[in-house]
Amino acid sequence: LAPRANEIIIDVGAGSGAITVDIARAVAPGGRVFAVDPSAGLLERARAVSHDAGVGHIVDTRVADGRSLPFGLAAFDAAFCHWVLLHVERPGAVIAEMKRVTRRGGRVLSVEADWETAMVQPGDTAITRRILNHSTDRNVDGWIGRRLAGLYDAAGFSAVTFEPIVLIDRGREDRAWLEYMLGRAEIALQAGRIVRDEHTSWTSALEEGFAAGTFFFGLTQFIAFGRVPE
């Protein structure tokens, strides 16, 4: 996204504001970031996080749907969304709105995961597949990552680029992705995709792998970037 000092940028689907804060630091001192999300509760958290980071005066929060942004034409230098489109019906409408509110020559960037590419080990192969497939299908579109390039092409951007980022976690820093996968196993159990014995054996294998240093989690994300035509 390359945010620069004094720019005005919109973060669509900003959630609790973790990335909003990074953008705000980059556009300081005279810039502004508009954090948009349909959840008032998450935006309250974003305001607190921004305040604690010393950039609260730069961040403006708005409760809104990304498919109908409450801003006029060309209001921003750049627009951004991260892990948003997988949760949205009509994701192309979000991209079209991001383009509409960005000035000519401005930048629009989206980052989305393709959850069908998720990898985890150790664990029984068949059980792993059922857990991961169920996790993918709980999203509105768990395959949005592979669709992203086509959505950007259809939106009529110029200078479109598309590239992967592979997230890799080997369990050596914290338990975040391990805990995430344990949670997916519990959800699959409650949905009847696995039975209790399978849940027990699979989660135990992950815990043992984490303790032994053999845990692995991977996920492919995709970045789509385009400029609004001059």
URCORJO-V979065 format. One line per field, one symbol per residue. ss: DSSP state (H for helix, E for strand, C for the rest). phi: phi as a letter, one per 30 degrees, with the letter a starting at -180 (. if undefined). psi: psi as a letter, one per 20 degrees, with the letter a starting at -180 (. if undefined). A space follows every 50 residues. Layout:
# URCORJO-V979065
ss=???
phi=???
psi=???
This chain:
# URCORJO-V979065
ss=CCCCCCCEEEEECCCCCHHHHHHHHHHCCCCEEEEEECCHHHHHHHHHHH HHCCCCCCEEEEECCCCCCCCCCCCEEEEEEECCHHHCCCHHHHHHHHHH CEEEEEEEEEEEEEEEEEEEECCCHHHHHHHHHHHHHCCCCCCHHHHHHH HHHHHCCEEEEEEEEEEEECCCCCCHHHHHHHHHHHHHHHCCCCCHHHHH HHHHHHHHHHHHCCCEEEEEEEEEEEECCC
phi=.hdbeidcbccdidididdedddeddcdccdabcccadcddddddddddd dddibedccccbdadddaddbddhdbdabbbbhcddcbdhddddddddde dcdeidcbbbbbdcddcdbbadkedddedddddddddddebdceedcddd dddddidchdbbbcbcdbbciccacedddddddddddddddidbcedded ddddddddddddicdbbbaccbccbbcded
psi=hlqqpjqpqpoplhcjjghggggghhiqijaqpoopqiohghhgghgggg ghijjhihppqpoqpiimplqapkiqhqqqqolghijpqlhhhgghhggh jprpirpppqpqqoiijqpqqaqpggggghghggggiiqgnijhgiiggh hhghikrqlpqpqqpopppjjigrjghghghhhhggghghijhrrghggg hghhggghhghijjqppqppqpppprqpq.
